[in-house]
Amino acid sequence: MPDDLGKMPHDVLVVCGGLDEMSGPPEPLAGAFPHGRMVVVPRRNHHSTVGDRIYKDAVVDFLAGYLQSG
């Protein structure tokens, strides 16, 4: 299954809280995708990341880039 990630033709955004102890390090997951991007939200855990402004800005930027390219 990890080899399948390398075949994904689309951009992928991986976001992780800097204090997240549940998901593990985001680098291996983002690096498994040919077009993987990673954002680490400082001082946030697994549950508080989504409410953070850095997370929201990263998602908006990612989607805006996706819409512009398609």
Predicted model as a PDB file, atoms N, CA, C, CB and O in Angstrom, pLDDT in the B-factor column:
MODEL        1                                                                  
ATOM      1  N   MET A   1       0.813  -1.205   0.000  1.00 63.00           N  
ATOM      2  CA  MET A   1       0.000   0.000   0.000  1.00 63.00           C  
ATOM      3  C   MET A   1       0.856   1.269   0.000  1.00 63.00           C  
ATOM      4  CB  MET A   1      -0.924  -0.002   1.202  1.00 63.00           C  
ATOM      5  O   MET A   1       0.487   2.206  -0.708  1.00 63.00           O  
ATOM      6  N   PRO A   2       1.964   1.377   0.733  1.00 69.00           N  
ATOM      7  CA  PRO A   2       2.776   2.599   0.661  1.00 69.00           C  
ATOM      8  C   PRO A   2       3.254   2.903  -0.755  1.00 69.00           C  
ATOM      9  CB  PRO A   2       3.975   2.479   1.581  1.00 69.00           C  
ATOM     10  O   PRO A   2       3.382   4.071  -1.122  1.00 69.00           O  
ATOM     11  N   ASP A   3       3.518   1.875  -1.552  1.00 81.00           N  
ATOM     12  CA  ASP A   3       3.934   2.105  -2.936  1.00 81.00           C  
ATOM     13  C   ASP A   3       2.833   2.768  -3.745  1.00 81.00           C  
ATOM     14  CB  ASP A   3       4.341   0.794  -3.593  1.00 81.00           C  
ATOM     15  O   ASP A   3       3.111   3.520  -4.679  1.00 81.00           O  
ATOM     16  N   ASP A   4       1.588   2.493  -3.394  1.00 90.00           N  
ATOM     17  CA  ASP A   4       0.459   3.109  -4.095  1.00 90.00           C  
ATOM     18  C   ASP A   4       0.425   4.619  -3.891  1.00 90.00           C  
ATOM     19  CB  ASP A   4      -0.853   2.494  -3.622  1.00 90.00           C  
ATOM     20  O   ASP A   4      -0.028   5.348  -4.774  1.00 90.00           O  
ATOM     21  N   LEU A   5       0.890   5.094  -2.759  1.00 92.00           N  
ATOM     22  CA  LEU A   5       0.898   6.530  -2.503  1.00 92.00           C  
ATOM     23  C   LEU A   5       1.790   7.249  -3.508  1.00 92.00           C  
ATOM     24  CB  LEU A   5       1.370   6.820  -1.070  1.00 92.00           C  
ATOM     25  O   LEU A   5       1.488   8.371  -3.915  1.00 92.00           O  
ATOM     26  N   GLY A   6       2.865   6.621  -3.904  1.00 93.00           N  
ATOM     27  CA  GLY A   6       3.778   7.204  -4.865  1.00 93.00           C  
ATOM     28  C   GLY A   6       3.218   7.327  -6.265  1.00 93.00           C  
ATOM     29  O   GLY A   6       3.803   7.991  -7.120  1.00 93.00           O  
ATOM     30  N   LYS A   7       2.075   6.683  -6.502  1.00 93.00           N  
ATOM     31  CA  LYS A   7       1.413   6.752  -7.807  1.00 93.00           C  
ATOM     32  C   LYS A   7       0.332   7.828  -7.864  1.00 93.00           C  
ATOM     33  CB  LYS A   7       0.807   5.410  -8.146  1.00 93.00           C  
ATOM     34  O   LYS A   7      -0.269   8.053  -8.914  1.00 93.00           O  
ATOM     35  N   MET A   8       0.088   8.488  -6.742  1.00 92.00           N  
ATOM     36  CA  MET A   8      -0.958   9.510  -6.681  1.00 92.00           C  
ATOM     37  C   MET A   8      -0.541  10.709  -7.527  1.00 92.00           C  
ATOM     38  CB  MET A   8      -1.231   9.944  -5.210  1.00 92.00           C  
ATOM     39  O   MET A   8       0.474  11.340  -7.234  1.00 92.00           O  
ATOM     40  N   PRO A   9      -1.306  11.038  -8.573  1.00 93.00           N  
ATOM     41  CA  PRO A   9      -0.909  12.149  -9.448  1.00 93.00           C  
ATOM     42  C   PRO A   9      -1.290  13.525  -8.913  1.00 93.00           C  
ATOM     43  CB  PRO A   9      -1.525  11.967 -10.800  1.00 93.00           C  
ATOM     44  O   PRO A   9      -0.860  14.539  -9.461  1.00 93.00           O  
ATOM     45  N   HIS A  10      -2.075  13.572  -7.871  1.00 91.00           N  
ATOM     46  CA  HIS A  10      -2.608  14.835  -7.371  1.00 91.00           C  
ATOM     47  C   HIS A  10      -1.745  15.416  -6.253  1.00 91.00           C  
ATOM     48  CB  HIS A  10      -4.029  14.640  -6.875  1.00 91.00           C  
ATOM     49  O   HIS A  10      -0.984  14.703  -5.599  1.00 91.00           O  
ATOM     50  N   ASP A  11      -1.881  16.723  -6.052  1.00 94.00           N  
ATOM     51  CA  ASP A  11      -1.257  17.364  -4.901  1.00 94.00           C  
ATOM     52  C   ASP A  11      -1.935  16.860  -3.629  1.00 94.00           C  
ATOM     53  CB  ASP A  11      -1.349  18.917  -5.006  1.00 94.00           C  
ATOM     54  O   ASP A  11      -3.146  16.640  -3.601  1.00 94.00           O  
ATOM     55  N   VAL A  12      -1.149  16.685  -2.597  1.00 96.00           N  
ATOM     56  CA  VAL A  12      -1.665  16.213  -1.312  1.00 96.00           C  
ATOM     57  C   VAL A  12      -1.108  17.126  -0.219  1.00 96.00           C  
ATOM     58  CB  VAL A  12      -1.276  14.706  -1.051  1.00 96.00           C  
ATOM     59  O   VAL A  12       0.087  17.418  -0.188  1.00 96.00           O  
ATOM     60  N   LEU A  13      -1.985  17.567   0.669  1.00 97.00           N  
ATOM     61  CA  LEU A  13      -1.575  18.395   1.797  1.00 97.00           C  
ATOM     62  C   LEU A  13      -1.644  17.571   3.074  1.00 97.00           C  
ATOM     63  CB  LEU A  13      -2.463  19.661   1.910  1.00 97.00           C  
ATOM     64  O   LEU A  13      -2.684  16.995   3.396  1.00 97.00           O  
ATOM     65  N   VAL A  14      -0.544  17.519   3.792  1.00 97.00           N  
ATOM     66  CA  VAL A  14      -0.468  16.831   5.078  1.00 97.00           C  
ATOM     67  C   VAL A  14      -0.223  17.899   6.135  1.00 97.00           C  
ATOM     68  CB  VAL A  14       0.668  15.726   5.091  1.00 97.00           C  
ATOM     69  O   VAL A  14       0.774  18.618   6.080  1.00 97.00           O  
ATOM     70  N   VAL A  15      -1.134  18.000   7.097  1.00 97.00           N  
ATOM     71  CA  VAL A  15      -1.010  18.992   8.166  1.00 97.00           C  
ATOM     72  C   VAL A  15      -0.945  18.261   9.496  1.00 97.00           C  
ATOM     73  CB  VAL A  15      -2.198  20.008   8.146  1.00 97.00           C  
ATOM     74  O   VAL A  15      -1.702  17.322   9.742  1.00 97.00           O  
ATOM     75  N   CYS A  16      -0.037  18.703  10.342  1.00 96.00           N  
ATOM     76  CA  CYS A  16       0.161  18.056  11.632  1.00 96.00           C  
ATOM     77  C   CYS A  16       0.456  19.117  12.685  1.00 96.00           C  
ATOM     78  CB  CYS A  16       1.309  17.015  11.562  1.00 96.00           C  
ATOM     79  O   CYS A  16       1.133  20.109  12.411  1.00 96.00           O  
ATOM     80  N   GLY A  17      -0.052  18.901  13.871  1.00 97.00           N  
ATOM     81  CA  GLY A  17       0.295  19.784  14.976  1.00 97.00           C  
ATOM     82  C   GLY A  17       1.699  19.479  15.480  1.00 97.00           C  
ATOM     83  O   GLY A  17       2.109  18.319  15.529  1.00 97.00           O  
ATOM     84  N   GLY A  18       2.417  20.500  15.847  1.00 97.00           N  
ATOM     85  CA  GLY A  18       3.769  20.322  16.356  1.00 97.00           C  
ATOM     86  C   GLY A  18       3.837  19.500  17.631  1.00 97.00           C  
ATOM     87  O   GLY A  18       4.874  18.910  17.936  1.00 97.00           O  
ATOM     88  N   LEU A  19       2.742  19.456  18.376  1.00 97.00           N  
ATOM     89  CA  LEU A  19       2.688  18.673  19.620  1.00 97.00           C  
ATOM     90  C   LEU A  19       1.871  17.396  19.465  1.00 97.00           C  
ATOM     91  CB  LEU A  19       2.103  19.516  20.744  1.00 97.00           C  
ATOM     92  O   LEU A  19       1.518  16.756  20.456  1.00 97.00           O  
ATOM     93  N   ASP A  20       1.573  17.029  18.229  1.00 96.00           N  
ATOM     94  CA  ASP A  20       0.741  15.851  17.957  1.00 96.00           C  
ATOM     95  C   ASP A  20       1.522  14.574  18.252  1.00 96.00           C  
ATOM     96  CB  ASP A  20       0.251  15.853  16.487  1.00 96.00           C  
ATOM     97  O   ASP A  20       2.525  14.284  17.599  1.00 96.00           O  
ATOM     98  N   GLU A  21       1.056  13.820  19.235  1.00 94.00           N  
ATOM     99  CA  GLU A  21       1.690  12.553  19.580  1.00 94.00           C  
ATOM    100  C   GLU A  21       0.909  11.362  19.050  1.00 94.00           C  
ATOM    101  CB  GLU A  21       1.842  12.437  21.079  1.00 94.00           C  
ATOM    102  O   GLU A  21       1.317  10.218  19.251  1.00 94.00           O  
ATOM    103  N   MET A  22      -0.214  11.615  18.372  1.00 95.00           N  
ATOM    104  CA  MET A  22      -1.049  10.526  17.868  1.00 95.00           C  
ATOM    105  C   MET A  22      -0.698  10.131  16.432  1.00 95.00           C  
ATOM    106  CB  MET A  22      -2.508  10.923  17.942  1.00 95.00           C  
ATOM    107  O   MET A  22      -0.703   8.949  16.088  1.00 95.00           O  
ATOM    108  N   SER A  23      -0.400  11.111  15.613  1.00 91.00           N  
ATOM    109  CA  SER A  23      -0.248  10.818  14.186  1.00 91.00           C  
ATOM    110  C   SER A  23       1.165  10.423  13.779  1.00 91.00           C  
ATOM    111  CB  SER A  23      -0.666  12.003  13.389  1.00 91.00           C  
ATOM    112  O   SER A  23       1.354   9.823  12.721  1.00 91.00           O  
ATOM    113  N   GLY A  24       2.130  10.739  14.574  1.00 89.00           N  
ATOM    114  CA  GLY A  24       3.510  10.470  14.202  1.00 89.00           C  
ATOM    115  C   GLY A  24       4.053  11.606  13.354  1.00 89.00           C  
ATOM    116  O   GLY A  24       3.331  12.563  13.073  1.00 89.00           O  
ATOM    117  N   PRO A  25       5.300  11.523  12.944  1.00 93.00           N  
ATOM    118  CA  PRO A  25       5.907  12.612  12.174  1.00 93.00           C  
ATOM    119  C   PRO A  25       5.273  12.712  10.780  1.00 93.00           C  
ATOM    120  CB  PRO A  25       7.435  12.400  12.052  1.00 93.00           C  
ATOM    121  O   PRO A  25       5.019  11.689  10.145  1.00 93.00           O  
ATOM    122  N   PRO A  26       5.020  13.923  10.308  1.00 94.00           N  
ATOM    123  CA  PRO A  26       4.355  14.094   9.014  1.00 94.00           C  
ATOM    124  C   PRO A  26       5.283  13.926   7.807  1.00 94.00           C  
ATOM    125  CB  PRO A  26       3.722  15.448   8.958  1.00 94.00           C  
ATOM    126  O   PRO A  26       4.805  13.705   6.695  1.00 94.00           O  
ATOM    127  N   GLU A  27       6.579  14.025   8.006  1.00 95.00           N  
ATOM    128  CA  GLU A  27       7.518  13.967   6.885  1.00 95.00           C  
ATOM    129  C   GLU A  27       7.415  12.680   6.061  1.00 95.00           C  
ATOM    130  CB  GLU A  27       8.921  14.111   7.401  1.00 95.00           C  
ATOM    131  O   GLU A  27       7.374  12.760   4.833  1.00 95.00           O  
ATOM    132  N   PRO A  28       7.371  11.503   6.681  1.00 95.00           N  
ATOM    133  CA  PRO A  28       7.284  10.274   5.872  1.00 95.00           C  
ATOM    134  C   PRO A  28       6.002  10.203   5.034  1.00 95.00           C  
ATOM    135  CB  PRO A  28       7.359   9.053   6.780  1.00 95.00           C  
ATOM    136  O   PRO A  28       6.029   9.747   3.891  1.00 95.00           O  
ATOM    137  N   LEU A  29       4.900  10.650   5.598  1.00 95.00           N  
ATOM    138  CA  LEU A  29       3.649  10.596   4.842  1.00 95.00           C  
ATOM    139  C   LEU A  29       3.674  11.582   3.689  1.00 95.00           C  
ATOM    140  CB  LEU A  29       2.455  10.884   5.754  1.00 95.00           C  
ATOM    141  O   LEU A  29       3.358  11.210   2.559  1.00 95.00           O  
ATOM    142  N   ALA A  30       4.039  12.824   3.942  1.00 96.00           N  
ATOM    143  CA  ALA A  30       4.093  13.821   2.871  1.00 96.00           C  
ATOM    144  C   ALA A  30       5.117  13.414   1.814  1.00 96.00           C  
ATOM    145  CB  ALA A  30       4.438  15.215   3.442  1.00 96.00           C  
ATOM    146  O   ALA A  30       4.893  13.620   0.621  1.00 96.00           O  
ATOM    147  N   GLY A  31       6.223  12.845   2.239  1.00 95.00           N  
ATOM    148  CA  GLY A  31       7.265  12.422   1.311  1.00 95.00           C  
ATOM    149  C   GLY A  31       6.891  11.215   0.469  1.00 95.00           C  
ATOM    150  O   GLY A  31       7.515  10.966  -0.562  1.00 95.00           O  
ATOM    151  N   ALA A  32       5.887  10.465   0.888  1.00 95.00           N  
ATOM    152  CA  ALA A  32       5.448   9.295   0.132  1.00 95.00           C  
ATOM    153  C   ALA A  32       4.685   9.679  -1.131  1.00 95.00           C  
ATOM    154  CB  ALA A  32       4.580   8.409   1.004  1.00 95.00           C  
ATOM    155  O   ALA A  32       4.564   8.877  -2.056  1.00 95.00           O  
ATOM    156  N   PHE A  33       4.173  10.904  -1.168  1.00 96.00           N  
ATOM    157  CA  PHE A  33       3.428  11.386  -2.330  1.00 96.00           C  
ATOM    158  C   PHE A  33       4.363  12.182  -3.240  1.00 96.00           C  
ATOM    159  CB  PHE A  33       2.215  12.257  -1.891  1.00 96.00           C  
ATOM    160  O   PHE A  33       5.178  12.960  -2.745  1.00 96.00           O  
ATOM    161  N   PRO A  34       4.262  12.004  -4.557  1.00 95.00           N  
ATOM    162  CA  PRO A  34       5.119  12.770  -5.455  1.00 95.00           C  
ATOM    163  C   PRO A  34       4.888  14.274  -5.359  1.00 95.00           C  
ATOM    164  CB  PRO A  34       4.901  12.320  -6.870  1.00 95.00           C  
ATOM    165  O   PRO A  34       5.802  15.066  -5.591  1.00 95.00           O  
ATOM    166  N   HIS A  35       3.667  14.659  -5.019  1.00 95.00           N  
ATOM    167  CA  HIS A  35       3.321  16.078  -4.917  1.00 95.00           C  
ATOM    168  C   HIS A  35       2.797  16.380  -3.518  1.00 95.00           C  
ATOM    169  CB  HIS A  35       2.270  16.470  -5.987  1.00 95.00           C  
ATOM    170  O   HIS A  35       1.830  17.124  -3.353  1.00 95.00           O  
ATOM    171  N   GLY A  36       3.440  15.800  -2.521  1.00 96.00           N  
ATOM    172  CA  GLY A  36       3.031  16.000  -1.135  1.00 96.00           C  
ATOM    173  C   GLY A  36       3.606  17.287  -0.568  1.00 96.00           C  
ATOM    174  O   GLY A  36       4.778  17.609  -0.761  1.00 96.00           O  
ATOM    175  N   ARG A  37       2.752  18.008   0.132  1.00 96.00           N  
ATOM    176  CA  ARG A  37       3.182  19.220   0.845  1.00 96.00           C  
ATOM    177  C   ARG A  37       2.864  19.029   2.312  1.00 96.00           C  
ATOM    178  CB  ARG A  37       2.483  20.512   0.279  1.00 96.00           C  
ATOM    179  O   ARG A  37       1.870  18.394   2.665  1.00 96.00           O  
ATOM    180  N   MET A  38       3.710  19.579   3.164  1.00 97.00           N  
ATOM    181  CA  MET A  38       3.554  19.390   4.597  1.00 97.00           C  
ATOM    182  C   MET A  38       3.542  20.738   5.301  1.00 97.00           C  
ATOM    183  CB  MET A  38       4.675  18.499   5.155  1.00 97.00           C  
ATOM    184  O   MET A  38       4.309  21.643   4.971  1.00 97.00           O  
ATOM    185  N   VAL A  39       2.657  20.845   6.272  1.00 97.00           N  
ATOM    186  CA  VAL A  39       2.606  22.021   7.139  1.00 97.00           C  
ATOM    187  C   VAL A  39       2.539  21.520   8.572  1.00 97.00           C  
ATOM    188  CB  VAL A  39       1.378  22.951   6.796  1.00 97.00           C  
ATOM    189  O   VAL A  39       1.719  20.662   8.898  1.00 97.00           O  
ATOM    190  N   VAL A  40       3.399  22.054   9.423  1.00 97.00           N  
ATOM    191  CA  VAL A  40       3.359  21.744  10.848  1.00 97.00           C  
ATOM    192  C   VAL A  40       2.860  22.990  11.569  1.00 97.00           C  
ATOM    193  CB  VAL A  40       4.771  21.293  11.387  1.00 97.00           C  
ATOM    194  O   VAL A  40       3.410  24.079  11.405  1.00 97.00           O  
ATOM    195  N   VAL A  41       1.820  22.817  12.360  1.00 98.00           N  
ATOM    196  CA  VAL A  41       1.231  23.927  13.113  1.00 98.00           C  
ATOM    197  C   VAL A  41       1.856  23.918  14.507  1.00 98.00           C  
ATOM    198  CB  VAL A  41      -0.348  23.809  13.188  1.00 98.00           C  
ATOM    199  O   VAL A  41       1.610  23.000  15.290  1.00 98.00           O  
ATOM    200  N   PRO A  42       2.656  24.924  14.820  1.00 97.00           N  
ATOM    201  CA  PRO A  42       3.343  24.946  16.113  1.00 97.00           C  
ATOM    202  C   PRO A  42       2.375  25.019  17.298  1.00 97.00           C  
ATOM    203  CB  PRO A  42       4.297  26.122  16.165  1.00 97.00           C  
ATOM    204  O   PRO A  42       1.296  25.606  17.214  1.00 97.00           O  
ATOM    205  N   ARG A  43       2.793  24.417  18.374  1.00 97.00           N  
ATOM    206  CA  ARG A  43       2.075  24.497  19.663  1.00 97.00           C  
ATOM    207  C   ARG A  43       0.650  23.931  19.613  1.00 97.00           C  
ATOM    208  CB  ARG A  43       2.015  25.940  20.118  1.00 97.00           C  
ATOM    209  O   ARG A  43      -0.189  24.305  20.433  1.00 97.00           O  
ATOM    210  N   ARG A  44       0.374  23.049  18.677  1.00 97.00           N  
ATOM    211  CA  ARG A  44      -0.963  22.436  18.584  1.00 97.00           C  
ATOM    212  C   ARG A  44      -0.821  20.925  18.631  1.00 97.00           C  
ATOM    213  CB  ARG A  44      -1.701  22.876  17.276  1.00 97.00           C  
ATOM    214  O   ARG A  44       0.172  20.356  18.179  1.00 97.00           O  
ATOM    215  N   ASN A  45      -1.855  20.283  19.199  1.00 97.00           N  
ATOM    216  CA  ASN A  45      -1.864  18.829  19.271  1.00 97.00           C  
ATOM    217  C   ASN A  45      -2.803  18.265  18.200  1.00 97.00           C  
ATOM    218  CB  ASN A  45      -2.292  18.353  20.682  1.00 97.00           C  
ATOM    219  O   ASN A  45      -3.259  18.998  17.322  1.00 97.00           O  
ATOM    220  N   HIS A  46      -3.083  16.989  18.274  1.00 95.00           N  
ATOM    221  CA  HIS A  46      -3.896  16.307  17.272  1.00 95.00           C  
ATOM    222  C   HIS A  46      -5.294  16.921  17.147  1.00 95.00           C  
ATOM    223  CB  HIS A  46      -4.011  14.830  17.615  1.00 95.00           C  
ATOM    224  O   HIS A  46      -5.860  16.964  16.055  1.00 95.00           O  
ATOM    225  N   HIS A  47      -5.839  17.388  18.253  1.00 95.00           N  
ATOM    226  CA  HIS A  47      -7.217  17.891  18.251  1.00 95.00           C  
ATOM    227  C   HIS A  47      -7.319  19.399  18.070  1.00 95.00           C  
ATOM    228  CB  HIS A  47      -7.894  17.507  19.529  1.00 95.00           C  
ATOM    229  O   HIS A  47      -8.348  19.885  17.600  1.00 95.00           O  
ATOM    230  N   SER A  48      -6.304  20.138  18.421  1.00 97.00           N  
ATOM    231  CA  SER A  48      -6.397  21.598  18.346  1.00 97.00           C  
ATOM    232  C   SER A  48      -5.845  22.183  17.043  1.00 97.00           C  
ATOM    233  CB  SER A  48      -5.666  22.205  19.509  1.00 97.00           C  
ATOM    234  O   SER A  48      -5.959  23.387  16.814  1.00 97.00           O  
ATOM    235  N   THR A  49      -5.265  21.366  16.210  1.00 97.00           N  
ATOM    236  CA  THR A  49      -4.666  21.853  14.965  1.00 97.00           C  
ATOM    237  C   THR A  49      -5.700  22.457  14.029  1.00 97.00           C  
ATOM    238  CB  THR A  49      -3.940  20.725  14.259  1.00 97.00           C  
ATOM    239  O   THR A  49      -5.468  23.523  13.457  1.00 97.00           O  
ATOM    240  N   VAL A  50      -6.830  21.796  13.865  1.00 96.00           N  
ATOM    241  CA  VAL A  50      -7.828  22.217  12.880  1.00 96.00           C  
ATOM    242  C   VAL A  50      -8.376  23.617  13.160  1.00 96.00           C  
ATOM    243  CB  VAL A  50      -8.971  21.222  12.850  1.00 96.00           C  
ATOM    244  O   VAL A  50      -8.745  24.319  12.218  1.00 96.00           O  
ATOM    245  N   GLY A  51      -8.439  24.034  14.389  1.00 94.00           N  
ATOM    246  CA  GLY A  51      -8.964  25.355  14.709  1.00 94.00           C  
ATOM    247  C   GLY A  51      -7.958  26.481  14.575  1.00 94.00           C  
ATOM    248  O   GLY A  51      -8.317  27.651  14.701  1.00 94.00           O  
ATOM    249  N   ASP A  52      -6.711  26.145  14.324  1.00 97.00           N  
ATOM    250  CA  ASP A  52      -5.659  27.156  14.281  1.00 97.00           C  
ATOM    251  C   ASP A  52      -5.657  27.903  12.947  1.00 97.00           C  
ATOM    252  CB  ASP A  52      -4.296  26.508  14.522  1.00 97.00           C  
ATOM    253  O   ASP A  52      -5.969  27.329  11.904  1.00 97.00           O  
ATOM    254  N   ARG A  53      -5.305  29.171  12.992  1.00 98.00           N  
ATOM    255  CA  ARG A  53      -5.276  30.017  11.798  1.00 98.00           C  
ATOM    256  C   ARG A  53      -4.253  29.508  10.770  1.00 98.00           C  
ATOM    257  CB  ARG A  53      -4.951  31.466  12.189  1.00 98.00           C  
ATOM    258  O   ARG A  53      -4.495  29.591   9.566  1.00 98.00           O  
ATOM    259  N   ILE A  54      -3.128  28.991  11.234  1.00 98.00           N  
ATOM    260  CA  ILE A  54      -2.109  28.460  10.323  1.00 98.00           C  
ATOM    261  C   ILE A  54      -2.689  27.299   9.510  1.00 98.00           C  
ATOM    262  CB  ILE A  54      -0.852  27.996  11.114  1.00 98.00           C  
ATOM    263  O   ILE A  54      -2.455  27.202   8.305  1.00 98.00           O  
ATOM    264  N   TYR A  55      -3.434  26.433  10.165  1.00 98.00           N  
ATOM    265  CA  TYR A  55      -4.091  25.320   9.478  1.00 98.00           C  
ATOM    266  C   TYR A  55      -5.059  25.841   8.424  1.00 98.00           C  
ATOM    267  CB  TYR A  55      -4.833  24.421  10.485  1.00 98.00           C  
ATOM    268  O   TYR A  55      -5.031  25.408   7.272  1.00 98.00           O  
ATOM    269  N   LYS A  56      -5.912  26.771   8.827  1.00 97.00           N  
ATOM    270  CA  LYS A  56      -6.924  27.307   7.911  1.00 97.00           C  
ATOM    271  C   LYS A  56      -6.272  27.987   6.711  1.00 97.00           C  
ATOM    272  CB  LYS A  56      -7.838  28.300   8.643  1.00 97.00           C  
ATOM    273  O   LYS A  56      -6.713  27.794   5.578  1.00 97.00           O  
ATOM    274  N   ASP A  57      -5.239  28.769   6.944  1.00 98.00           N  
ATOM    275  CA  ASP A  57      -4.535  29.438   5.848  1.00 98.00           C  
ATOM    276  C   ASP A  57      -3.878  28.423   4.913  1.00 98.00           C  
ATOM    277  CB  ASP A  57      -3.477  30.402   6.404  1.00 98.00           C  
ATOM    278  O   ASP A  57      -3.891  28.602   3.695  1.00 98.00           O  
ATOM    279  N   ALA A  58      -3.310  27.372   5.470  1.00 97.00           N  
ATOM    280  CA  ALA A  58      -2.670  26.333   4.652  1.00 97.00           C  
ATOM    281  C   ALA A  58      -3.686  25.647   3.756  1.00 97.00           C  
ATOM    282  CB  ALA A  58      -1.972  25.295   5.543  1.00 97.00           C  
ATOM    283  O   ALA A  58      -3.408  25.387   2.585  1.00 97.00           O  
ATOM    284  N   VAL A  59      -4.858  25.353   4.295  1.00 97.00           N  
ATOM    285  CA  VAL A  59      -5.902  24.689   3.508  1.00 97.00           C  
ATOM    286  C   VAL A  59      -6.421  25.618   2.412  1.00 97.00           C  
ATOM    287  CB  VAL A  59      -7.066  24.238   4.420  1.00 97.00           C  
ATOM    288  O   VAL A  59      -6.596  25.191   1.270  1.00 97.00           O  
ATOM    289  N   VAL A  60      -6.664  26.872   2.746  1.00 97.00           N  
ATOM    290  CA  VAL A  60      -7.151  27.831   1.743  1.00 97.00           C  
ATOM    291  C   VAL A  60      -6.115  28.010   0.638  1.00 97.00           C  
ATOM    292  CB  VAL A  60      -7.475  29.198   2.401  1.00 97.00           C  
ATOM    293  O   VAL A  60      -6.471  28.019  -0.540  1.00 97.00           O  
ATOM    294  N   ASP A  61      -4.846  28.153   0.994  1.00 96.00           N  
ATOM    295  CA  ASP A  61      -3.784  28.296   0.004  1.00 96.00           C  
ATOM    296  C   ASP A  61      -3.681  27.061  -0.877  1.00 96.00           C  
ATOM    297  CB  ASP A  61      -2.452  28.560   0.691  1.00 96.00           C  
ATOM    298  O   ASP A  61      -3.524  27.172  -2.093  1.00 96.00           O  
ATOM    299  N   PHE A  62      -3.768  25.891  -0.268  1.00 96.00           N  
ATOM    300  CA  PHE A  62      -3.707  24.638  -1.009  1.00 96.00           C  
ATOM    301  C   PHE A  62      -4.851  24.537  -2.009  1.00 96.00           C  
ATOM    302  CB  PHE A  62      -3.740  23.450  -0.050  1.00 96.00           C  
ATOM    303  O   PHE A  62      -4.634  24.216  -3.178  1.00 96.00           O  
ATOM    304  N   LEU A  63      -6.073  24.813  -1.548  1.00 95.00           N  
ATOM    305  CA  LEU A  63      -7.230  24.714  -2.440  1.00 95.00           C  
ATOM    306  C   LEU A  63      -7.193  25.779  -3.526  1.00 95.00           C  
ATOM    307  CB  LEU A  63      -8.523  24.834  -1.644  1.00 95.00           C  
ATOM    308  O   LEU A  63      -7.576  25.508  -4.664  1.00 95.00           O  
ATOM    309  N   ALA A  64      -6.743  26.974  -3.201  1.00 94.00           N  
ATOM    310  CA  ALA A  64      -6.641  28.037  -4.210  1.00 94.00           C  
ATOM    311  C   ALA A  64      -5.654  27.638  -5.298  1.00 94.00           C  
ATOM    312  CB  ALA A  64      -6.208  29.371  -3.559  1.00 94.00           C  
ATOM    313  O   ALA A  64      -5.911  27.864  -6.481  1.00 94.00           O  
ATOM    314  N   GLY A  65      -4.534  27.049  -4.912  1.00 89.00           N  
ATOM    315  CA  GLY A  65      -3.564  26.585  -5.896  1.00 89.00           C  
ATOM    316  C   GLY A  65      -4.110  25.453  -6.733  1.00 89.00           C  
ATOM    317  O   GLY A  65      -3.840  25.376  -7.931  1.00 89.00           O  
ATOM    318  N   TYR A  66      -4.869  24.581  -6.118  1.00 76.00           N  
ATOM    319  CA  TYR A  66      -5.470  23.457  -6.829  1.00 76.00           C  
ATOM    320  C   TYR A  66      -6.489  23.949  -7.847  1.00 76.00           C  
ATOM    321  CB  TYR A  66      -6.132  22.486  -5.843  1.00 76.00           C  
ATOM    322  O   TYR A  66      -6.548  23.444  -8.968  1.00 76.00           O  
ATOM    323  N   LEU A  67      -7.284  24.929  -7.458  1.00 80.00           N  
ATOM    324  CA  LEU A  67      -8.299  25.459  -8.374  1.00 80.00           C  
ATOM    325  C   LEU A  67      -7.660  26.228  -9.523  1.00 80.00           C  
ATOM    326  CB  LEU A  67      -9.275  26.364  -7.621  1.00 80.00           C  
ATOM    327  O   LEU A  67      -8.155  26.174 -10.649  1.00 80.00           O  
ATOM    328  N   GLN A  68      -6.586  26.932  -9.261  1.00 81.00           N  
ATOM    329  CA  GLN A  68      -5.901  27.687 -10.308  1.00 81.00           C  
ATOM    330  C   GLN A  68      -5.232  26.777 -11.322  1.00 81.00           C  
ATOM    331  CB  GLN A  68      -4.872  28.610  -9.697  1.00 81.00           C  
ATOM    332  O   GLN A  68      -5.140  27.112 -12.503  1.00 81.00           O  
ATOM    333  N   SER A  69      -4.767  25.634 -10.861  1.00 73.00           N  
ATOM    334  CA  SER A  69      -4.064  24.724 -11.784  1.00 73.00           C  
ATOM    335  C   SER A  69      -5.016  23.872 -12.605  1.00 73.00           C  
ATOM    336  CB  SER A  69      -3.126  23.820 -11.009  1.00 73.00           C  
ATOM    337  O   SER A  69      -4.622  23.296 -13.619  1.00 73.00           O  
ATOM    338  N   GLY A  70      -6.249  23.789 -12.178  1.00 61.00           N  
ATOM    339  CA  GLY A  70      -7.199  22.910 -12.878  1.00 61.00           C  
ATOM    340  C   GLY A  70      -8.179  23.676 -13.636  1.00 61.00           C  
ATOM    341  O   GLY A  70      -9.050  23.095 -14.283  1.00 61.00           O  
TER     342      GLY A  70                                                      
ENDMDL                                                                          
END                                                                             
